[in-house]
Amino acid sequence: MTDLDTFRADTRAWLEENCPPSMREPVRSEKDAVWGGRDQSMLSPDQKAWMDRMAARGWTVPDWPKEYGGGGLSAAETKILREEIARLRCRNPLNSFGISMLGPALLKYGSEAQKLEHLPKIARGEIRWCQGYSEPNAGSDLAGLQAWAEDAGDHFVVNGQKVWTSYADKADWIFCLVRTSKKSKQGGISFVLFNMASEGVSTKPILLISGYSPFCETFFDNVKVPKENLVHELNKGWDVAKYLLGHEREMISGMGLGGTGGNPLIEGAIATIGLDADGRLADPLLRAQIATFEVRARAFTAMSERFIDELKAGRAHPAQPSTMKYYGTELNKARHELIMATRGSDALEWESEASRGGAAARQWLRTKANSIEGGTSEVQLNIIAKRILELPS
C-alpha cells in the first residue's frame, strides 16, 4: 500500500467509528446545520460531538496549518478526506463564514498575531462570523461603500450601515469593509474585524418571501475598533476584499453540488409519482428532465473537483470562481424547481407537519437569492466575458 492508501484506510476507519449515525442522515432543515459560535445551545449532543471530534483532528479545516487549528493535510490527503466523508454521507461538521471566507483571507493577509488569535477559534467553531460588505447604495458597485472609519489614535470610530448581512443577528464577530480615505474609491477602503457585542452595533432582520430571515441590516453608531484589528494595510482593504470574494463565490457555487446524504430530488419523485412496470419513474417527461439535470450535476461535480485542485495548486484562473458561482447557483435553482415539480400542488403547502413547515417551498424561494448574493449573475457573466473570453467592453 502507498502512503495515500494507508491514509485512506485509516481515515475511513476513523470516520466510521466517530461519525454518529444521526450525522449521516440528510440535513432536513436549517436547524440541522452547525454554525458554532458562543451560543451553541441549539446543538444536539451528536452535532456537538461530531464537530468537536473533527475539530480535535483539525479536520474542520484539514488543509490549514496545524499551528492555526488545521489538520496540516496535503492537497491529496484533503481530497481523500472529502471523498471518504461523501462516501459515508457524513454531514459537514461545521458551517462557517470564518472557514469559507475570512480564514483564507487571514492566511494570506493577516498578521501572525491575527492568525493565532482568530484561526484556531474558527477551526474549533468557537466564534461565528458575519460579513460586512454590501451597503444600501453599494451592492454590485461594492467599491462605492461609505461606512466611515475615523482615525482616533489607537482605534477607529466606525459609523454607517451594511445590508444583506447574513446571520448578523447570530454572529459573534464581523469582518467589515470601511472607508478610511476619500482620495481614491478603491484605494480608500480598509478591512477590519470587530466584536458584534461592541457598543453601537445593532441589527435588524430582513424578512424574505420564504418566511425565513438569514439577512439583516447592520448599523454602526460610533463603534470603537482597535487598530490591531486592521487586516493588511490601511487603505488597501480592497486587495483583501477581492481575494475573499473569490472564496465566497467558491462557497456559494458549492450549493450546486447539493448536500450529503441521499438525493431529495429522485427520492421525492419516486415517492410522489411512483415507478412504472420497468422500475422507471412513471412520468417520462419528468424522467427526462431529471436525467438531464443529473448529467449537468455530475459534470459540475467533476468541474468543481478540477477547480479545487487547480486552486490549491495556485493554477486557477482569477476569474474562475465567477464561472463556478454562476453555474453552481443556476444548478441549485434548477434542482429546487424540479423538486417542486415532482411534488405537484402538495409542494405549495406552507405550514403542516407533513411538509415539515413547507420546507420544499421555502427552500425553493430561498434559491432565488443565490443569483444575487456574492455578486449577481449579471456581474459574474460580465467578469467571465471580460476576463476569460476577453470580449471587448
C-alpha positions in Angstrom: 0.0 0.0 0.0 1.1 3.5 -0.7 1.1 6.2 2.0 -2.1 7.6 0.5 -3.8 4.2 0.5 -2.9 3.8 4.2 -4.2 7.3 4.9 -7.5 6.5 3.1 -7.9 3.2 5.1 -7.1 5.0 8.4 -9.4 7.9 7.6 -12.3 5.6 6.6 -12.0 3.6 9.8 -11.8 6.7 11.9 -14.9 8.3 10.3 -16.9 5.1 10.6 -16.1 4.9 14.3 -16.5 8.6 15.1 -19.3 10.0 13.0 -22.6 9.4 14.8 -25.4 7.7 12.8 -27.6 10.7 13.0 -24.9 12.8 11.4 -25.0 10.6 8.3 -28.7 11.4 7.6 -29.6 14.2 5.2 -29.9 17.7 6.5 -33.6 18.4 6.7 -33.7 22.0 7.9 -31.5 24.9 8.8 -31.6 23.7 12.4 -29.7 20.6 11.3 -26.7 22.7 10.2 -24.0 23.5 12.7 -22.6 27.1 12.7 -20.8 27.1 16.0 -20.3 30.3 17.9 -20.6 31.4 21.5 -24.2 30.2 21.7 -24.1 26.5 20.9 -27.2 25.7 22.9 -29.0 24.8 19.7 -26.7 21.9 19.1 -27.8 18.3 19.7 -25.3 16.1 21.6 -24.5 14.3 18.3 -24.0 17.6 16.4 -21.6 18.9 19.1 -19.8 15.6 19.4 -19.2 15.4 15.6 -18.0 19.0 15.4 -15.7 18.6 18.4 -14.2 15.3 17.2 -13.4 16.7 13.7 -12.0 19.9 15.2 -9.8 18.0 17.6 -8.1 16.4 14.5 -8.0 19.7 12.7 -10.4 18.2 10.1 -12.9 21.1 10.1 -10.1 22.9 8.1 -8.0 19.9 7.0 -5.6 21.9 4.7 -4.9 24.7 7.2 -1.5 24.6 9.0 -1.7 22.7 12.4 -0.4 25.8 14.3 -3.7 27.6 13.3 -6.0 24.7 14.3 -5.9 22.9 11.0 -5.1 19.3 10.0 -1.9 20.1 8.1 -3.0 17.7 5.3 -1.7 17.8 1.8 -3.9 18.5 -1.1 -4.1 14.8 -2.0 -4.9 13.9 1.6 -7.6 16.6 1.8 -9.2 15.3 -1.3 -9.2 11.7 0.1 -10.9 13.0 3.3 -13.6 14.7 1.3 -14.2 11.6 -0.7 -14.5 9.4 2.4 -16.8 11.9 4.1 -19.0 11.8 0.9 -18.9 8.0 0.8 -20.2 7.7 4.3 -22.7 10.6 3.7 -21.3 12.4 6.7 -22.7 15.9 7.3 -20.4 18.9 7.3 -19.3 19.2 10.9 -19.1 23.0 10.8 -20.6 25.6 8.5 -18.7 28.8 8.9 -18.0 32.0 7.1 -14.8 32.0 9.1 -13.8 28.8 7.3 -15.0 29.6 3.8 -14.2 33.3 3.6 -12.3 35.0 6.4 -9.9 32.2 7.1 -8.3 32.1 3.7 -8.0 35.9 3.7 -6.3 35.9 7.1 -3.9 33.1 6.0 -2.8 35.3 3.1 -3.1 38.9 4.5 -3.3 38.6 8.3 -0.5 39.3 10.8 0.9 36.4 12.8 -0.9 37.7 15.9 -4.2 37.9 14.0 -3.8 34.3 12.7 -3.0 32.9 16.1 -5.9 34.9 17.7 -8.7 34.1 15.3 -7.9 31.0 13.2 -7.9 28.3 15.9 -11.2 29.7 17.3 -12.7 29.5 13.8 -11.4 25.9 13.4 -13.0 24.8 16.7 -16.3 26.6 16.0 -15.9 28.9 19.0 -16.7 32.1 17.1 -19.3 32.7 14.5 -18.5 35.4 11.9 -20.6 37.5 9.5 -19.6 39.6 6.5 -20.0 43.4 6.4 -19.7 44.2 2.7 -22.9 45.5 0.9 -24.5 48.8 1.8 -27.8 50.3 0.7 -26.1 52.2 -2.1 -23.1 49.9 -2.6 -24.2 46.4 -3.8 -22.8 45.5 -7.2 -20.7 48.6 -7.0 -19.2 47.5 -3.8 -16.3 50.0 -4.0 -18.9 52.7 -3.6 -19.3 51.9 0.1 -19.5 54.8 2.6 -19.3 53.3 6.1 -16.7 55.5 7.6 -13.8 54.7 10.0 -12.3 57.8 11.6 -8.8 57.6 13.0 -9.0 58.2 16.7 -5.4 57.4 17.8 -5.2 53.8 19.0 -8.6 52.9 17.5 -11.0 53.7 14.7 -14.5 55.0 15.2 -16.9 53.4 12.7 -20.2 54.8 11.6 -22.5 53.7 8.8 -24.8 50.9 7.7 -24.5 47.5 6.0 -27.2 45.5 4.4 -27.9 41.8 3.5 -25.5 40.8 6.3 -26.2 37.1 6.6 -26.8 36.0 10.1 -25.6 39.2 11.6 -28.2 38.8 14.4 -26.5 35.5 15.3 -22.8 36.3 14.7 -20.2 37.0 17.3 -17.7 38.9 15.2 -17.8 40.7 11.8 -15.2 41.2 9.1 -16.0 44.5 7.6 -15.1 46.9 4.8 -14.9 50.5 5.8 -13.8 53.7 4.1 -10.7 55.3 5.6 -9.9 57.7 2.8 -11.8 59.6 0.2 -8.9 60.3 -2.1 -9.5 57.1 -4.1 -12.6 54.9 -4.5 -11.0 51.5 -4.2 -7.8 52.8 -2.7 -9.5 54.3 0.3 -11.0 51.1 1.7 -9.7 49.2 4.7 -10.6 45.7 6.1 -11.3 45.5 9.8 -12.5 42.9 12.4 -14.6 43.7 15.4 -16.9 42.1 18.0 -20.6 42.3 17.3 -21.1 42.8 21.0 -19.3 46.2 20.8 -21.3 49.2 21.9 -23.0 50.9 19.0 -23.6 47.8 16.9 -27.2 46.8 16.2 -29.0 44.6 13.7 -32.5 44.4 12.1 -33.6 41.2 10.3 -34.9 41.4 6.7 -37.9 39.2 6.1 -37.7 37.3 2.8 -40.5 35.8 0.7 -39.6 32.3 2.0 -40.7 33.4 5.5 -37.1 33.0 6.8 -34.7 35.8 7.6 -31.0 34.9 7.2 -30.3 38.5 6.2 -30.1 41.7 8.3 -29.5 45.3 8.2 -26.5 46.2 10.4 -25.9 49.6 11.9 -22.7 51.1 13.4 -23.0 54.1 15.7 -19.6 55.3 17.0 -18.2 51.8 17.2 -14.7 51.6 18.6 -12.4 49.2 16.7 -8.8 48.7 18.0 -6.2 49.3 15.3 -4.7 45.8 15.8 -7.9 44.6 14.1 -6.9 46.2 10.8 -6.1 43.4 8.4 -3.3 44.1 5.8 -2.5 47.8 5.4 -4.5 51.0 5.8 -6.4 51.8 2.6 -5.5 48.5 1.0 -8.5 46.5 2.1 -9.7 46.2 -1.5 -7.0 43.6 -2.0 -8.3 41.6 0.8 -11.9 42.1 -0.3 -11.3 40.8 -3.8 -9.4 37.7 -2.6 -12.1 36.9 -0.1 -14.8 37.3 -2.7 -13.2 34.6 -4.8 -13.6 32.2 -1.8 -17.1 33.4 -1.1 -18.1 32.6 -4.7 -16.4 29.2 -4.4 -18.5 28.6 -1.3 -21.8 29.7 -3.0 -21.0 27.6 -6.1 -21.0 24.5 -3.8 -24.8 24.8 -3.5 -24.9 23.4 -7.0 -23.5 20.1 -5.6 -26.3 19.6 -3.2 -25.9 18.2 0.3 -24.6 14.9 1.6 -26.8 12.0 2.2 -29.5 10.9 -0.2 -31.0 12.6 -3.3 -34.1 14.5 -2.3 -34.9 15.1 -6.0 -35.0 11.5 -7.0 -36.4 10.3 -3.7 -39.2 12.8 -3.8 -40.1 12.0 -7.4 -40.3 8.3 -6.6 -42.4 8.9 -3.5 -44.9 11.2 -5.3 -45.1 9.8 -8.9 -44.1 6.2 -8.4 -42.4 3.7 -10.7 -43.7 2.0 -13.9 -43.6 -1.7 -14.6 -39.9 -1.4 -15.7 -38.9 0.2 -12.5 -38.5 3.7 -14.0 -40.1 6.9 -12.9 -43.7 6.8 -14.2 -43.7 10.3 -15.8 -41.5 10.0 -18.9 -41.2 13.8 -19.4 -40.2 14.4 -15.8 -37.9 11.4 -16.0 -36.1 13.0 -19.0 -35.8 16.4 -17.2 -34.3 14.8 -14.1 -31.9 12.7 -16.2 -30.7 15.9 -17.9 -30.3 17.6 -14.6 -28.3 14.7 -13.2 -25.9 14.8 -16.1 -25.4 18.5 -15.6 -24.9 18.0 -11.9 -22.3 15.3 -12.4 -20.4 17.4 -14.9 -20.4 20.3 -12.4 -19.1 17.9 -9.7 -16.2 17.0 -12.0 -15.5 20.6 -12.8 -15.6 21.5 -9.1 -13.0 18.9 -8.3 -10.7 20.1 -11.0 -11.2 23.7 -9.9 -10.4 22.9 -6.3 -7.2 21.0 -7.3 -6.1 24.0 -9.5 -7.0 26.5 -6.8 -4.9 24.6 -4.2 -2.0 24.3 -6.6 -2.2 28.1 -7.5 -3.1 27.4 -11.1 -6.7 28.5 -11.2 -7.7 31.5 -13.4 -8.5 34.5 -11.2 -12.0 34.7 -12.8 -12.7 31.0 -12.4 -14.7 31.5 -9.2 -17.2 33.6 -11.2 -17.7 30.7 -13.5 -18.2 28.3 -10.6 -20.5 30.7 -8.8 -22.7 31.4 -11.8 -23.2 27.8 -12.8 -23.5 26.5 -9.3 -26.3 28.9 -8.3 -28.2 28.2 -11.6 -27.9 24.5 -11.0 -29.2 24.8 -7.4 -32.2 26.8 -8.6 -32.9 24.2 -11.3 -32.7 21.4 -8.6 -35.3 23.1 -6.5 -37.5 23.9 -9.5 -37.5 20.1 -10.2 -38.2 19.2 -6.6 -41.2 21.4 -6.7 -42.3 19.9 -10.0 -42.1 16.3 -8.7 -44.4 17.1 -5.8 -47.2 18.9 -7.7 -49.6 21.1 -5.8 -48.6 19.4 -2.5 -45.3 21.3 -2.8 -47.0 24.6 -2.3 -48.3 23.6 1.2 -46.7 26.0 3.7 -47.2 25.1 7.3 -48.1 21.5 8.0 -46.1 18.9 9.9 -46.3 16.6 6.8 -44.4 19.2 4.7 -42.0 20.0 7.6 -43.3 23.5 7.7 -43.3 23.9 3.9 -39.6 23.1 3.6 -39.7 22.4 -0.1 -41.4 25.7 -1.0 -39.4 27.8 1.4 -36.1 26.3 0.1 -37.2 26.8 -3.5 -38.0 30.5 -2.8 -34.6 30.9 -0.9 -32.7 29.8 -4.0 -33.8 32.9 -5.8 -31.3 34.8 -3.7 -28.4 32.6 -4.9 -28.0 34.5 -8.1 -27.9 37.8 -6.2 -25.7 37.2 -3.1 -21.9 37.1 -3.5 -22.2 39.1 -6.7 -25.2 38.9 -9.1 -25.2 36.5 -12.0 -25.1 39.6 -14.3 -21.8 40.7 -12.6 -20.4 37.2 -12.9 -21.2 37.0 -16.6 -19.5 40.4 -17.2 -16.4 39.1 -15.4 -16.4 35.9 -17.4 -16.9 37.9 -20.7 -14.1 40.3 -19.9 -11.5 38.1 -18.0 -11.9 34.7 -19.6 -13.5 35.2 -23.0 -11.6 38.5 -23.4 -14.5 40.2 -25.1 -14.4 43.9 -25.7 -16.0 46.2 -23.1 
